[in-house]
């Protein structure tokens, strides 16, 4: 993908539209995470249960803190220093800009900093947090290639084709409680860190 494609996708995010984008795990379905209507479209297109929260992606963990999207404890910051950017979703206390629809009303939200240059460029260009959820219809396998993304999703979004992605989903972790909510990439290393830190 080239700069023009990335800018077109970033503009789509800013305008409230959806984007299918590659990461170092699987293809994601992106929308402006601060726009409740855009987030609602993500749930609708995926057929996702509204009681299941969606994470957001940003260019750096520090950016999420500085923008006032989340508050982070010292332990969460230490965890982020160790594992982000990377295939990890870190749960943090959400702050006022994050809409209820994204977190299903919960007080914590998943923060993702992908370790994938084109994705980081998209996030920088969008200038706002972008939803981070797999680009599949709920219940179907995650997509590692664009042609594996359901037409129901693909037809509703601007699509960035980054070739085949590695395919192991991110590990979802609450560093404060030491709980791993979903085992994925680097789960063993994360578990060891949680035990030692």
mmCIF file of the C-alpha atoms, coordinates in Angstrom:
data_MODEL
# 
_entry.id   MODEL 
# 
loop_
_atom_site.group_PDB 
_atom_site.id 
_atom_site.type_symbol 
_atom_site.label_atom_id 
_atom_site.label_alt_id 
_atom_site.label_comp_id 
_atom_site.label_asym_id 
_atom_site.label_entity_id 
_atom_site.label_seq_id 
_atom_site.pdbx_PDB_ins_code 
_atom_site.Cartn_x 
_atom_site.Cartn_y 
_atom_site.Cartn_z 
_atom_site.occupancy 
_atom_site.B_iso_or_equiv 
_atom_site.pdbx_formal_charge 
_atom_site.auth_seq_id 
_atom_site.auth_comp_id 
_atom_site.auth_asym_id 
_atom_site.auth_atom_id 
_atom_site.pdbx_PDB_model_num 
ATOM 1   C CA . UNK A 1 1   ? 0.000   0.000   0.000  1.00 0.00 ? 1   UNK A CA 1 
ATOM 2   C CA . UNK A 1 2   ? 1.235   3.486   -0.766 1.00 0.00 ? 2   UNK A CA 1 
ATOM 3   C CA . UNK A 1 3   ? 0.962   6.888   0.887  1.00 0.00 ? 3   UNK A CA 1 
ATOM 4   C CA . UNK A 1 4   ? -2.119  7.854   -1.132 1.00 0.00 ? 4   UNK A CA 1 
ATOM 5   C CA . UNK A 1 5   ? -3.965  4.713   -0.017 1.00 0.00 ? 5   UNK A CA 1 
ATOM 6   C CA . UNK A 1 6   ? -3.045  5.374   3.610  1.00 0.00 ? 6   UNK A CA 1 
ATOM 7   C CA . UNK A 1 7   ? -4.235  8.969   3.382  1.00 0.00 ? 7   UNK A CA 1 
ATOM 8   C CA . UNK A 1 8   ? -7.509  7.869   1.773  1.00 0.00 ? 8   UNK A CA 1 
ATOM 9   C CA . UNK A 1 9   ? -8.047  5.418   4.640  1.00 0.00 ? 9   UNK A CA 1 
ATOM 10  C CA . UNK A 1 10  ? -7.125  8.021   7.274  1.00 0.00 ? 10  UNK A CA 1 
ATOM 11  C CA . UNK A 1 11  ? -9.591  10.445  5.701  1.00 0.00 ? 11  UNK A CA 1 
ATOM 12  C CA . UNK A 1 12  ? -12.282 7.763   5.781  1.00 0.00 ? 12  UNK A CA 1 
ATOM 13  C CA . UNK A 1 13  ? -11.688 7.337   9.531  1.00 0.00 ? 13  UNK A CA 1 
ATOM 14  C CA . UNK A 1 14  ? -11.923 11.106  10.067 1.00 0.00 ? 14  UNK A CA 1 
ATOM 15  C CA . UNK A 1 15  ? -15.211 11.188  8.111  1.00 0.00 ? 15  UNK A CA 1 
ATOM 16  C CA . UNK A 1 16  ? -16.804 8.448   10.214 1.00 0.00 ? 16  UNK A CA 1 
ATOM 17  C CA . UNK A 1 17  ? -16.381 5.635   7.681  1.00 0.00 ? 17  UNK A CA 1 
ATOM 18  C CA . UNK A 1 18  ? -14.950 2.152   8.175  1.00 0.00 ? 18  UNK A CA 1 
ATOM 19  C CA . UNK A 1 19  ? -11.524 0.831   7.146  1.00 0.00 ? 19  UNK A CA 1 
ATOM 20  C CA . UNK A 1 20  ? -10.192 -2.720  6.910  1.00 0.00 ? 20  UNK A CA 1 
ATOM 21  C CA . UNK A 1 21  ? -6.488  -2.553  7.802  1.00 0.00 ? 21  UNK A CA 1 
ATOM 22  C CA . UNK A 1 22  ? -3.599  -4.996  8.336  1.00 0.00 ? 22  UNK A CA 1 
ATOM 23  C CA . UNK A 1 23  ? -1.756  -5.387  11.631 1.00 0.00 ? 23  UNK A CA 1 
ATOM 24  C CA . UNK A 1 24  ? 0.989   -7.642  12.960 1.00 0.00 ? 24  UNK A CA 1 
ATOM 25  C CA . UNK A 1 25  ? -1.769  -10.022 14.119 1.00 0.00 ? 25  UNK A CA 1 
ATOM 26  C CA . UNK A 1 26  ? -4.825  -10.145 11.811 1.00 0.00 ? 26  UNK A CA 1 
ATOM 27  C CA . UNK A 1 27  ? -6.822  -7.678  9.712  1.00 0.00 ? 27  UNK A CA 1 
ATOM 28  C CA . UNK A 1 28  ? -8.687  -5.123  11.797 1.00 0.00 ? 28  UNK A CA 1 
ATOM 29  C CA . UNK A 1 29  ? -11.888 -3.165  11.277 1.00 0.00 ? 29  UNK A CA 1 
ATOM 30  C CA . UNK A 1 30  ? -11.265 0.495   12.013 1.00 0.00 ? 30  UNK A CA 1 
ATOM 31  C CA . UNK A 1 31  ? -13.459 3.487   12.712 1.00 0.00 ? 31  UNK A CA 1 
ATOM 32  C CA . UNK A 1 32  ? -13.135 6.658   14.765 1.00 0.00 ? 32  UNK A CA 1 
ATOM 33  C CA . UNK A 1 33  ? -13.245 5.254   18.304 1.00 0.00 ? 33  UNK A CA 1 
ATOM 34  C CA . UNK A 1 34  ? -14.450 8.621   19.671 1.00 0.00 ? 34  UNK A CA 1 
ATOM 35  C CA . UNK A 1 35  ? -17.472 8.748   17.326 1.00 0.00 ? 35  UNK A CA 1 
ATOM 36  C CA . UNK A 1 36  ? -20.355 6.696   18.808 1.00 0.00 ? 36  UNK A CA 1 
ATOM 37  C CA . UNK A 1 37  ? -22.092 6.452   15.413 1.00 0.00 ? 37  UNK A CA 1 
ATOM 38  C CA . UNK A 1 38  ? -18.924 5.138   13.733 1.00 0.00 ? 38  UNK A CA 1 
ATOM 39  C CA . UNK A 1 39  ? -18.389 2.635   16.554 1.00 0.00 ? 39  UNK A CA 1 
ATOM 40  C CA . UNK A 1 40  ? -22.021 1.568   16.226 1.00 0.00 ? 40  UNK A CA 1 
ATOM 41  C CA . UNK A 1 41  ? -21.377 0.825   12.542 1.00 0.00 ? 41  UNK A CA 1 
ATOM 42  C CA . UNK A 1 42  ? -18.479 -1.452  13.520 1.00 0.00 ? 42  UNK A CA 1 
ATOM 43  C CA . UNK A 1 43  ? -20.802 -3.465  15.760 1.00 0.00 ? 43  UNK A CA 1 
ATOM 44  C CA . UNK A 1 44  ? -23.491 -3.562  13.067 1.00 0.00 ? 44  UNK A CA 1 
ATOM 45  C CA . UNK A 1 45  ? -21.192 -4.659  10.224 1.00 0.00 ? 45  UNK A CA 1 
ATOM 46  C CA . UNK A 1 46  ? -19.573 -7.373  12.372 1.00 0.00 ? 46  UNK A CA 1 
ATOM 47  C CA . UNK A 1 47  ? -22.873 -8.456  13.878 1.00 0.00 ? 47  UNK A CA 1 
ATOM 48  C CA . UNK A 1 48  ? -21.107 -8.104  17.222 1.00 0.00 ? 48  UNK A CA 1 
ATOM 49  C CA . UNK A 1 49  ? -22.950 -8.401  20.510 1.00 0.00 ? 49  UNK A CA 1 
ATOM 50  C CA . UNK A 1 50  ? -23.252 -4.883  22.008 1.00 0.00 ? 50  UNK A CA 1 
ATOM 51  C CA . UNK A 1 51  ? -22.283 -6.259  25.421 1.00 0.00 ? 51  UNK A CA 1 
ATOM 52  C CA . UNK A 1 52  ? -18.787 -7.129  24.130 1.00 0.00 ? 52  UNK A CA 1 
ATOM 53  C CA . UNK A 1 53  ? -16.386 -4.175  24.261 1.00 0.00 ? 53  UNK A CA 1 
ATOM 54  C CA . UNK A 1 54  ? -14.080 -3.106  21.440 1.00 0.00 ? 54  UNK A CA 1 
ATOM 55  C CA . UNK A 1 55  ? -10.514 -1.876  21.923 1.00 0.00 ? 55  UNK A CA 1 
ATOM 56  C CA . UNK A 1 56  ? -8.852  1.082   20.249 1.00 0.00 ? 56  UNK A CA 1 
ATOM 57  C CA . UNK A 1 57  ? -5.491  1.527   18.561 1.00 0.00 ? 57  UNK A CA 1 
ATOM 58  C CA . UNK A 1 58  ? -3.158  4.526   18.817 1.00 0.00 ? 58  UNK A CA 1 
ATOM 59  C CA . UNK A 1 59  ? 0.360   5.298   17.510 1.00 0.00 ? 59  UNK A CA 1 
ATOM 60  C CA . UNK A 1 60  ? 1.855   5.070   21.028 1.00 0.00 ? 60  UNK A CA 1 
ATOM 61  C CA . UNK A 1 61  ? 0.714   4.292   24.561 1.00 0.00 ? 61  UNK A CA 1 
ATOM 62  C CA . UNK A 1 62  ? 1.933   7.705   25.678 1.00 0.00 ? 62  UNK A CA 1 
ATOM 63  C CA . UNK A 1 63  ? -0.316  9.306   23.041 1.00 0.00 ? 63  UNK A CA 1 
ATOM 64  C CA . UNK A 1 64  ? -3.383  7.669   24.615 1.00 0.00 ? 64  UNK A CA 1 
ATOM 65  C CA . UNK A 1 65  ? -2.423  9.069   28.027 1.00 0.00 ? 65  UNK A CA 1 
ATOM 66  C CA . UNK A 1 66  ? -1.495  12.541  26.783 1.00 0.00 ? 66  UNK A CA 1 
ATOM 67  C CA . UNK A 1 67  ? -4.748  12.835  24.817 1.00 0.00 ? 67  UNK A CA 1 
ATOM 68  C CA . UNK A 1 68  ? -6.741  11.994  27.943 1.00 0.00 ? 68  UNK A CA 1 
ATOM 69  C CA . UNK A 1 69  ? -8.251  8.768   26.582 1.00 0.00 ? 69  UNK A CA 1 
ATOM 70  C CA . UNK A 1 70  ? -6.990  6.617   29.454 1.00 0.00 ? 70  UNK A CA 1 
ATOM 71  C CA . UNK A 1 71  ? -5.354  6.850   32.867 1.00 0.00 ? 71  UNK A CA 1 
ATOM 72  C CA . UNK A 1 72  ? -2.487  4.441   33.537 1.00 0.00 ? 72  UNK A CA 1 
ATOM 73  C CA . UNK A 1 73  ? -0.935  3.152   36.740 1.00 0.00 ? 73  UNK A CA 1 
ATOM 74  C CA . UNK A 1 74  ? 2.822   2.811   37.137 1.00 0.00 ? 74  UNK A CA 1 
ATOM 75  C CA . UNK A 1 75  ? 2.479   -0.954  36.611 1.00 0.00 ? 75  UNK A CA 1 
ATOM 76  C CA . UNK A 1 76  ? 0.501   -0.416  33.394 1.00 0.00 ? 76  UNK A CA 1 
ATOM 77  C CA . UNK A 1 77  ? 3.134   2.034   32.159 1.00 0.00 ? 77  UNK A CA 1 
ATOM 78  C CA . UNK A 1 78  ? 5.900   -0.449  32.961 1.00 0.00 ? 78  UNK A CA 1 
ATOM 79  C CA . UNK A 1 79  ? 3.994   -3.169  31.119 1.00 0.00 ? 79  UNK A CA 1 
ATOM 80  C CA . UNK A 1 80  ? 3.517   -0.882  28.099 1.00 0.00 ? 80  UNK A CA 1 
ATOM 81  C CA . UNK A 1 81  ? 7.247   -0.055  28.105 1.00 0.00 ? 81  UNK A CA 1 
ATOM 82  C CA . UNK A 1 82  ? 7.983   -3.773  27.916 1.00 0.00 ? 82  UNK A CA 1 
ATOM 83  C CA . UNK A 1 83  ? 5.365   -4.967  25.393 1.00 0.00 ? 83  UNK A CA 1 
ATOM 84  C CA . UNK A 1 84  ? 4.128   -2.031  23.303 1.00 0.00 ? 84  UNK A CA 1 
ATOM 85  C CA . UNK A 1 85  ? 4.171   -1.581  20.408 1.00 0.00 ? 85  UNK A CA 1 
ATOM 86  C CA . UNK A 1 86  ? 3.305   -5.231  19.916 1.00 0.00 ? 86  UNK A CA 1 
ATOM 87  C CA . UNK A 1 87  ? 0.534   -7.820  19.587 1.00 0.00 ? 87  UNK A CA 1 
ATOM 88  C CA . UNK A 1 88  ? -0.940  -6.977  22.978 1.00 0.00 ? 88  UNK A CA 1 
ATOM 89  C CA . UNK A 1 89  ? -4.136  -5.249  24.123 1.00 0.00 ? 89  UNK A CA 1 
ATOM 90  C CA . UNK A 1 90  ? -3.673  -3.541  27.508 1.00 0.00 ? 90  UNK A CA 1 
ATOM 91  C CA . UNK A 1 91  ? -6.742  -2.761  29.600 1.00 0.00 ? 91  UNK A CA 1 
ATOM 92  C CA . UNK A 1 92  ? -6.681  0.667   31.272 1.00 0.00 ? 92  UNK A CA 1 
ATOM 93  C CA . UNK A 1 93  ? -9.083  3.008   33.020 1.00 0.00 ? 93  UNK A CA 1 
ATOM 94  C CA . UNK A 1 94  ? -11.015 4.868   30.353 1.00 0.00 ? 94  UNK A CA 1 
ATOM 95  C CA . UNK A 1 95  ? -11.543 8.613   30.586 1.00 0.00 ? 95  UNK A CA 1 
ATOM 96  C CA . UNK A 1 96  ? -14.380 10.885  29.418 1.00 0.00 ? 96  UNK A CA 1 
ATOM 97  C CA . UNK A 1 97  ? -13.680 11.066  25.643 1.00 0.00 ? 97  UNK A CA 1 
ATOM 98  C CA . UNK A 1 98  ? -14.160 7.290   25.233 1.00 0.00 ? 98  UNK A CA 1 
ATOM 99  C CA . UNK A 1 99  ? -17.837 6.583   24.465 1.00 0.00 ? 99  UNK A CA 1 
ATOM 100 C CA . UNK A 1 100 ? -19.894 3.980   26.329 1.00 0.00 ? 100 UNK A CA 1 
ATOM 101 C CA . UNK A 1 101 ? -20.675 2.101   23.121 1.00 0.00 ? 101 UNK A CA 1 
ATOM 102 C CA . UNK A 1 102 ? -16.963 1.242   22.685 1.00 0.00 ? 102 UNK A CA 1 
ATOM 103 C CA . UNK A 1 103 ? -16.583 -0.293  26.154 1.00 0.00 ? 103 UNK A CA 1 
ATOM 104 C CA . UNK A 1 104 ? -20.118 -1.666  26.529 1.00 0.00 ? 104 UNK A CA 1 
ATOM 105 C CA . UNK A 1 105 ? -20.405 0.674   29.518 1.00 0.00 ? 105 UNK A CA 1 
ATOM 106 C CA . UNK A 1 106 ? -17.352 -0.727  31.310 1.00 0.00 ? 106 UNK A CA 1 
ATOM 107 C CA . UNK A 1 107 ? -14.862 1.535   33.089 1.00 0.00 ? 107 UNK A CA 1 
ATOM 108 C CA . UNK A 1 108 ? -11.829 -0.061  31.398 1.00 0.00 ? 108 UNK A CA 1 
ATOM 109 C CA . UNK A 1 109 ? -10.856 -0.075  27.730 1.00 0.00 ? 109 UNK A CA 1 
ATOM 110 C CA . UNK A 1 110 ? -8.343  -2.026  25.683 1.00 0.00 ? 110 UNK A CA 1 
ATOM 111 C CA . UNK A 1 111 ? -5.434  -0.037  24.235 1.00 0.00 ? 111 UNK A CA 1 
ATOM 112 C CA . UNK A 1 112 ? -3.523  -1.429  21.260 1.00 0.00 ? 112 UNK A CA 1 
ATOM 113 C CA . UNK A 1 113 ? -0.300  -0.102  19.702 1.00 0.00 ? 113 UNK A CA 1 
ATOM 114 C CA . UNK A 1 114 ? 0.352   -2.262  16.625 1.00 0.00 ? 114 UNK A CA 1 
ATOM 115 C CA . UNK A 1 115 ? 3.945   -3.097  15.736 1.00 0.00 ? 115 UNK A CA 1 
ATOM 116 C CA . UNK A 1 116 ? 3.317   -2.608  12.012 1.00 0.00 ? 116 UNK A CA 1 
ATOM 117 C CA . UNK A 1 117 ? 4.549   0.498   10.207 1.00 0.00 ? 117 UNK A CA 1 
ATOM 118 C CA . UNK A 1 118 ? 1.644   0.944   7.743  1.00 0.00 ? 118 UNK A CA 1 
ATOM 119 C CA . UNK A 1 119 ? -0.865  0.664   10.594 1.00 0.00 ? 119 UNK A CA 1 
ATOM 120 C CA . UNK A 1 120 ? 1.038   3.209   12.682 1.00 0.00 ? 120 UNK A CA 1 
ATOM 121 C CA . UNK A 1 121 ? 1.073   5.541   9.647  1.00 0.00 ? 121 UNK A CA 1 
ATOM 122 C CA . UNK A 1 122 ? -2.707  5.115   9.328  1.00 0.00 ? 122 UNK A CA 1 
ATOM 123 C CA . UNK A 1 123 ? -3.175  5.908   13.021 1.00 0.00 ? 123 UNK A CA 1 
ATOM 124 C CA . UNK A 1 124 ? -0.941  8.978   12.780 1.00 0.00 ? 124 UNK A CA 1 
ATOM 125 C CA . UNK A 1 125 ? -2.832  10.159  9.706  1.00 0.00 ? 125 UNK A CA 1 
ATOM 126 C CA . UNK A 1 126 ? -6.258  9.597   11.253 1.00 0.00 ? 126 UNK A CA 1 
ATOM 127 C CA . UNK A 1 127 ? -5.278  11.762  14.227 1.00 0.00 ? 127 UNK A CA 1 
ATOM 128 C CA . UNK A 1 128 ? -7.650  9.958   16.574 1.00 0.00 ? 128 UNK A CA 1 
ATOM 129 C CA . UNK A 1 129 ? -7.964  6.528   18.178 1.00 0.00 ? 129 UNK A CA 1 
ATOM 130 C CA . UNK A 1 130 ? -9.193  3.839   15.790 1.00 0.00 ? 130 UNK A CA 1 
ATOM 131 C CA . UNK A 1 131 ? -11.279 0.818   16.742 1.00 0.00 ? 131 UNK A CA 1 
ATOM 132 C CA . UNK A 1 132 ? -9.209  -2.339  17.029 1.00 0.00 ? 132 UNK A CA 1 
ATOM 133 C CA . UNK A 1 133 ? -11.325 -5.415  16.412 1.00 0.00 ? 133 UNK A CA 1 
ATOM 134 C CA . UNK A 1 134 ? -10.878 -8.194  13.901 1.00 0.00 ? 134 UNK A CA 1 
ATOM 135 C CA . UNK A 1 135 ? -12.336 -7.562  10.440 1.00 0.00 ? 135 UNK A CA 1 
ATOM 136 C CA . UNK A 1 136 ? -14.669 -10.525 10.454 1.00 0.00 ? 136 UNK A CA 1 
ATOM 137 C CA . UNK A 1 137 ? -18.319 -11.243 11.031 1.00 0.00 ? 137 UNK A CA 1 
ATOM 138 C CA . UNK A 1 138 ? -18.630 -12.289 14.686 1.00 0.00 ? 138 UNK A CA 1 
ATOM 139 C CA . UNK A 1 139 ? -18.201 -16.025 15.080 1.00 0.00 ? 139 UNK A CA 1 
ATOM 140 C CA . UNK A 1 140 ? -16.200 -16.404 11.865 1.00 0.00 ? 140 UNK A CA 1 
ATOM 141 C CA . UNK A 1 141 ? -12.400 -16.868 11.816 1.00 0.00 ? 141 UNK A CA 1 
ATOM 142 C CA . UNK A 1 142 ? -10.162 -13.803 11.811 1.00 0.00 ? 142 UNK A CA 1 
ATOM 143 C CA . UNK A 1 143 ? -8.737  -12.811 8.430  1.00 0.00 ? 143 UNK A CA 1 
ATOM 144 C CA . UNK A 1 144 ? -5.036  -12.993 7.586  1.00 0.00 ? 144 UNK A CA 1 
ATOM 145 C CA . UNK A 1 145 ? -5.600  -11.865 3.986  1.00 0.00 ? 145 UNK A CA 1 
ATOM 146 C CA . UNK A 1 146 ? -8.032  -9.409  2.413  1.00 0.00 ? 146 UNK A CA 1 
ATOM 147 C CA . UNK A 1 147 ? -9.752  -12.199 0.462  1.00 0.00 ? 147 UNK A CA 1 
ATOM 148 C CA . UNK A 1 148 ? -10.576 -13.868 3.800  1.00 0.00 ? 148 UNK A CA 1 
ATOM 149 C CA . UNK A 1 149 ? -12.505 -10.802 4.959  1.00 0.00 ? 149 UNK A CA 1 
ATOM 150 C CA . UNK A 1 150 ? -16.230 -11.425 4.489  1.00 0.00 ? 150 UNK A CA 1 
ATOM 151 C CA . UNK A 1 151 ? -17.792 -9.399  1.654  1.00 0.00 ? 151 UNK A CA 1 
ATOM 152 C CA . UNK A 1 152 ? -20.328 -8.238  4.281  1.00 0.00 ? 152 UNK A CA 1 
ATOM 153 C CA . UNK A 1 153 ? -17.455 -6.406  5.967  1.00 0.00 ? 153 UNK A CA 1 
ATOM 154 C CA . UNK A 1 154 ? -15.313 -5.577  2.919  1.00 0.00 ? 154 UNK A CA 1 
ATOM 155 C CA . UNK A 1 155 ? -18.163 -3.934  1.006  1.00 0.00 ? 155 UNK A CA 1 
ATOM 156 C CA . UNK A 1 156 ? -18.787 -1.487  3.857  1.00 0.00 ? 156 UNK A CA 1 
ATOM 157 C CA . UNK A 1 157 ? -15.203 -0.262  4.229  1.00 0.00 ? 157 UNK A CA 1 
ATOM 158 C CA . UNK A 1 158 ? -12.169 1.247   2.579  1.00 0.00 ? 158 UNK A CA 1 
ATOM 159 C CA . UNK A 1 159 ? -9.773  -1.710  2.312  1.00 0.00 ? 159 UNK A CA 1 
ATOM 160 C CA . UNK A 1 160 ? -6.000  -1.525  2.819  1.00 0.00 ? 160 UNK A CA 1 
ATOM 161 C CA . UNK A 1 161 ? -4.317  -4.625  1.440  1.00 0.00 ? 161 UNK A CA 1 
ATOM 162 C CA . UNK A 1 162 ? -1.075  -5.300  3.278  1.00 0.00 ? 162 UNK A CA 1 
ATOM 163 C CA . UNK A 1 163 ? -0.663  -8.883  2.094  1.00 0.00 ? 163 UNK A CA 1 
ATOM 164 C CA . UNK A 1 164 ? -0.753  -11.795 4.518  1.00 0.00 ? 164 UNK A CA 1 
ATOM 165 C CA . UNK A 1 165 ? -0.498  -10.990 8.226  1.00 0.00 ? 165 UNK A CA 1 
ATOM 166 C CA . UNK A 1 166 ? 1.143   -13.253 10.863 1.00 0.00 ? 166 UNK A CA 1 
ATOM 167 C CA . UNK A 1 167 ? -2.274  -14.325 12.151 1.00 0.00 ? 167 UNK A CA 1 
ATOM 168 C CA . UNK A 1 168 ? -1.950  -14.800 15.922 1.00 0.00 ? 168 UNK A CA 1 
ATOM 169 C CA . UNK A 1 169 ? -4.419  -12.521 17.711 1.00 0.00 ? 169 UNK A CA 1 
ATOM 170 C CA . UNK A 1 170 ? -3.276  -10.143 20.410 1.00 0.00 ? 170 UNK A CA 1 
ATOM 171 C CA . UNK A 1 171 ? -3.135  -11.147 24.041 1.00 0.00 ? 171 UNK A CA 1 
ATOM 172 C CA . UNK A 1 172 ? -5.618  -9.130  26.108 1.00 0.00 ? 172 UNK A CA 1 
ATOM 173 C CA . UNK A 1 173 ? -4.252  -8.340  29.545 1.00 0.00 ? 173 UNK A CA 1 
ATOM 174 C CA . UNK A 1 174 ? -5.132  -6.375  32.665 1.00 0.00 ? 174 UNK A CA 1 
ATOM 175 C CA . UNK A 1 175 ? -1.682  -5.639  34.070 1.00 0.00 ? 175 UNK A CA 1 
ATOM 176 C CA . UNK A 1 176 ? -3.091  -4.133  37.262 1.00 0.00 ? 176 UNK A CA 1 
ATOM 177 C CA . UNK A 1 177 ? -4.983  -7.273  38.278 1.00 0.00 ? 177 UNK A CA 1 
ATOM 178 C CA . UNK A 1 178 ? -2.460  -9.567  36.604 1.00 0.00 ? 178 UNK A CA 1 
ATOM 179 C CA . UNK A 1 179 ? -5.218  -11.223 34.599 1.00 0.00 ? 179 UNK A CA 1 
ATOM 180 C CA . UNK A 1 180 ? -4.927  -12.418 31.003 1.00 0.00 ? 180 UNK A CA 1 
ATOM 181 C CA . UNK A 1 181 ? -8.380  -12.166 29.408 1.00 0.00 ? 181 UNK A CA 1 
ATOM 182 C CA . UNK A 1 182 ? -7.384  -13.744 26.095 1.00 0.00 ? 182 UNK A CA 1 
ATOM 183 C CA . UNK A 1 183 ? -4.244  -15.703 25.373 1.00 0.00 ? 183 UNK A CA 1 
ATOM 184 C CA . UNK A 1 184 ? -2.658  -14.826 22.050 1.00 0.00 ? 184 UNK A CA 1 
ATOM 185 C CA . UNK A 1 185 ? 0.721   -13.664 20.793 1.00 0.00 ? 185 UNK A CA 1 
ATOM 186 C CA . UNK A 1 186 ? 3.482   -13.500 23.450 1.00 0.00 ? 186 UNK A CA 1 
ATOM 187 C CA . UNK A 1 187 ? 1.148   -14.912 26.121 1.00 0.00 ? 187 UNK A CA 1 
ATOM 188 C CA . UNK A 1 188 ? 3.916   -16.905 27.854 1.00 0.00 ? 188 UNK A CA 1 
ATOM 189 C CA . UNK A 1 189 ? 6.247   -13.893 28.047 1.00 0.00 ? 189 UNK A CA 1 
ATOM 190 C CA . UNK A 1 190 ? 3.396   -11.739 29.353 1.00 0.00 ? 190 UNK A CA 1 
ATOM 191 C CA . UNK A 1 191 ? 2.487   -14.337 31.975 1.00 0.00 ? 191 UNK A CA 1 
ATOM 192 C CA . UNK A 1 192 ? 6.117   -14.461 33.143 1.00 0.00 ? 192 UNK A CA 1 
ATOM 193 C CA . UNK A 1 193 ? 6.260   -10.650 33.361 1.00 0.00 ? 193 UNK A CA 1 
ATOM 194 C CA . UNK A 1 194 ? 3.026   -10.511 35.375 1.00 0.00 ? 194 UNK A CA 1 
ATOM 195 C CA . UNK A 1 195 ? 4.411   -13.073 37.842 1.00 0.00 ? 195 UNK A CA 1 
ATOM 196 C CA . UNK A 1 196 ? 7.766   -11.313 38.230 1.00 0.00 ? 196 UNK A CA 1 
ATOM 197 C CA . UNK A 1 197 ? 6.792   -7.627  38.177 1.00 0.00 ? 197 UNK A CA 1 
# 
